Each structure stands twice: as C-alpha cells, then as structure tokens.
Amino acid sequence: MRYPPYPMNYLAHFHLADRVDSDLTGNYLGDFVRGRDLDDWPAAVESGIRLHRRIDAFTDRHPAVQQAVRLLSPDRRRVAGIVVDVAFDHFLSRHWQRFDDRLLPEFTRQVYCSLAARASLMPESARRRFEGMRRDDWLVSYRELAVISQVLDAIAARMSRRTALYGAGEEVIRHYAELEGCFLDFYPQLLEWVRQDAVGREA
C-alpha cells in the first residue's frame, strides 16, 4: 500500500463536511489550495475550502488537541500535529459507529464517488493523491493500528530531511489510551462546533 507524503485527517474532514452538506471536493482541496483569493473556484468548492480552514483553526487551538500534543516527547513537538492528525483519524475509524449510522466502508464509497465526479477540478497533485486514496482505500485502512506506524514512517520518508517523525508510531502505541481519551473529548465538540458554524452562516 502506498501512502500520502503529508499529514492526513481526511476522514474527519469528509465526515464533518458531510454532516453539514458542505462540498466534499472543496473540503478535500483545503490541503492543496493556498491564499485567500478563491474567486476562481465554483462557489460550493470555495465554501468547502473555507470550512476546511476553519476546522483546522478550531482544531489547532482546542485544549484536548493541545493536551494530545503534550503527550508526545519534546523532540517530536515539531511534528506532533502530524502524529495527532493521523492518530485521530485512526480513532474516528475505530469509533465510527458512535458518530454515524452508516458503516464506514459505505461512507467511504460515497466519498470516493463524489470526489471522482469532480476530479477534473482538482490540481494534478490532489488528483494523484485521490487516486491513491481510492485505490488503496486509505480512509478504511486507518482503522488498523499497525497501519499508523507505517503511515507516519512513510510520511517521514517523503520529507525533505530526516525528521523526528520516524518511529513516532511507537508513541501512539505508548500513549494510546490517553490519545484516545483526547479524541473522544474533542470530536463531539468539533461536531457541535461545525453544526453551529453552519447554522450561523445560514442565518
């Protein structure tokens, strides 16, 4: 299985976008599109990109996420956000039925179909990554703990220089219960925040 070169919390972004009927392609492209000028994108895609950015901002400043970061060794603090992103997608997949009535493979098939229909809108790098995601079913694979270490090492291998990310999966295993607790504290609050954010923008 091949893995993406950058941090992933795609499952969470897709789930959150789906809960408020936000454009999945736009939410996916939030990791690929830079800058504030989004006028060239269709309105729905632009809205999805902006939601992705708001979710990232809320996540970064949330106390439960900051607590999760502090669980990691000091020499891994610079890459802690990557580790927490990957770990939290793992916990979401493991606890999926707490947050959604659909089976996870059913949901991911819907996501892949939606993205495939809009693939022509994606930059080449985003399209290649989506093709790998769909081919190897990354969104479901994160359920397996063994995959987490492989993913983190694969991300580290694609960085421009050696980083403390190598071997970080061992810390996820070591602090598994504490990280899981941080996720279970955080994610319901994130779901509610996204719901309120959507309601506020409709008002």
N, C-alpha and C positions, 0 to 999 in steps of 0.2 A: 504494500500500500504506500502511495506517495502522499506527503503532507505539505501543507502550505508553508511558505517561508516566513510568515508573520503571525502575530498572536491572533487567536480565534475566539470569539464568543458569538459566532454566527447563530447558533441555535437560540440563544437568548434573544438576540435582535429579531430574528424571524418570528419567534413566539410572541414577543411584545408587539411587534408591528401587526401581526395577525389579530391580536386581541382588540386592537382599535382600528382595524380595517385600513391600516397605512400601507402604502405601496411597498411590496417586498423587494422589488428591484432597487428602489431608492434606498431602503434600509441596508441592503447589501452593499451598495456603492458608497456608503458612508466612509468606508475604509480606503477608498480609492480616489475620491474627489476632494481636492483641496481648494481653499479660498472661499470667499464669501459670495462671489458673483456666481449664482446658479441659474441665471436667466435663460441660458441656452438649453436647459433641461425641461422636459414636459413638467407641468405643474405638479402632478402626482409624484413623480420621481424626486423633484426638488423637495417636496414636503417630506418624503421618506428620508432623504439625506439629512434634512434638518432634525427630524426626530431622532435619527441615529446619533447625531452630535449631542442633542440634549440628554439622551440616555447615558452617553459616555460621561458627560459632565456631572450628572447626578450620581453616577456610579463612583467616579473618582473621589468625590467628597463625602461619600456615605460612611458613617462610623464603622459599620460592620465590614466594609471593604478595607478600610484603613486598618482595622484590627487584624484582618486576614493577612495583609501585607506585613504587619509587625511580627507575625508568627515565623516568618522566614528569616534565615540567617542574615546578619548585617551585610555580608559580602554579596548577597543576592538582591539587595534592596533595589538596585537599578533595573533589574529585570523582574521584580516582584509583580508588576502589573500584568506581564505576560503569563506568569505562573498562575496568578489568581484568575485571569480570564479563562485559561484552559481548564483549571480545576472547577470553576463554577459551571462551565458548560457540561463537564462530567457530572456534577451533582444535579444539574437540571435534568439531564437524561436519566439519571438513576431515580429521581423523584418525580418523573414526568407526570404520573397519574395523580399526583397531588394538585397539579396545576392545569391539567387539560383532560377532557373526557376521551379524546381520540388516542389511539395507540400511536406511539412515536413514529414507527415506520409509515403509518398512514399520513401523519402530518408532514413528514419529510418528503414523501412522494408529491404531496400538494405543492410544497415549496419548490421542489425541482421543476415541476411542470410550469409553475408560474414564472420562474426565472428563465426557463428555456424559451418561453414565449416572448420574452423581452431581451433576449441575449444580444440582438442586433444593436441595442442601445449601449451596451457595455464597452468600456475601453478594452483593448486587447488583453491587458494583464488580468482584468476582472473576469473576462470571458474564459481565459485559460484556467484560472483558479476555479471558476464554477464548474467547468468540465471535469476537473479532477475531483471536486467535491461530489458531484453526482455519480461519476464513475465508481469511486471507491466508498461512497456513502459515508462521508466524514461525520455527518450530523448524528448518525446512529452509532458509529464506531466509538465515539467518546464515552459511551456507557461503560466500556471495559477499562478498568483501572490500568491494566498493562499498557494500553494504548497511550496513556497520558505521558509516561516517561519517554516513549518512542517519539511522540509528537514534540515534546519540549527539546529533546536532543536534535530532532530533525530541523526545528526552527533555528536552534543554535548553530547548526552546521551551515546554514544558509546566510548567516550574518557575516558582515564584512571582516570581523575579527573575533577571535575566541572570546566567549563571554562566560559569566558565572551561570548561565542558563544550563550548561552541561550538567547532567546529574540532578537537576532540580526536581525531577520526579520523585527522588528519594525523600525530599522534604514534604511533598504532597502526601506520600505514604506515612511519613513520620507524624505529621500533624493532621492526619485525615479527619479525625473526629472533630477537632477544633475548626478546621476549614469548612467542614460540612455544617457545623453549627452556625458559622458566619453566613454561609449561603442561605440556610433556612431562615435566618433572621432577616436577611437582606431582600431576598427575591419577592416575598409577598408585599413588602413595602414598595419595591420597584414596580410591581404590577399595579398597585394602587396609584402610585405617582403617575404612571403612564396613562391610566384611566382618567385621572383628574386633569392631566395636561390636555388630553383630547377633548374633554368636556369644556375646559376653559377656552380652547381655540374655536369651538363651535358656537360659543355664546355670543 
